[in-house]
Amino acid sequence: MFDDRGYDATTVREIGERAAVDPVSDIMATRAIAPVAATLRARRVPDATLRAELIVATMLGISLTRAGGTLAGMRDADVDTILRIASEAIAALAGGPQA
């Protein structure tokens, strides 16, 4: 793989695919989703793992969209406003009070 493409052009995902593992998914599962799911399970929230995945996906989407500047409103909003609004959505996903 490195001989064909070189070190700079070979991705972690390609290495993982060749080894029949997905390191990105493994890291997400163990470091991000599992702790959130454990907290939700401890609170007896139904569908804890799915809810944890949705929470992590939401936060990643917000981070990537804001960093990339693809949506002007998110790009231009201050962090406190984003956190205030996003926390309402996260609370709903976590089984908290809904508006």
N, C-alpha and C positions, 0 to 999 in steps of 0.2 A: 504494500500500500504506500509506504513512504518512498519506495523506489520509483513508483509510477507517478505520484503526485507531489512528492516532497513534503517536508515537515510542516511548512506553513500552510499548505493547501489541504492537509488531512485534518478532518474534524473529529472531535471526541465522539460524536454520534456515529460516524463511520467505523471507528475503532470498536465501539460498543456493539454495533450491528454484526461486525465480523466475529466478535466474541460471543454473540447471541445474548447480549445484555443491553439494557438501555440505562447508561449511567445517569442521564438527566432525570429520567423517571424515578430511578432509585433514590436519588438525592431529594427530589421533590417529595417522594413518599415518606422518607424517613425523617427529613429535617423540617418540612413545612406541614404536610398534611397530617402525619401521625400525631404530633403534639396537639394540634387543633382538634382533631377527632377525639383524642383522649379526654380533652377538657369537656367537649360536648357530651361524650358518653358519661362522664362523671356527673354531669348535670342532668342526665337521663333525657337528652334531646334525641328524638327519633332521627333515623337516617344520618347518624353522626359523620360517617366517612364521606358520604355524598355531600353533605353540607360543608364539611371541611374542604373538600375539593373545590366546591363552588366559591368559598371564601378566598382560598388561595388563588384561584383563577381570576377572580374579580380584582384582587389586589395586584396581581401581575399585570393584568390588562390596564389598570389605572396607571401603574408605574411605567409600562412600556409606551402607552399612548402619550402620557405627559412628557416623558423623556424624548420621544420622537417628535413631539410638537404637531401631531397629525390632526388634532382637534383644537381649534383656536380657544374655545372656552376653557378647556382643561389646561392648555398651555399657559393661558394668561391668568388663571385664577390663583389666588394665594393658597399656600399649603393649608392654612387653618380652615378655609372654606371647603376645600376638597375633603379634608379629614372629617369635618362636621357632617357633610352630606353623605360621604361614603360610610361613616360609622352607623348611620341610620340603616343603610342597606345591609351592612354586615350584621348588625343586631338582628334584623329580620331573618337573615340566613342562619344565624346562630340559634334561632328559636326564641328570640326575645320579643318584646312588645312590637306590634306592627301598627303602622299608621292607618 
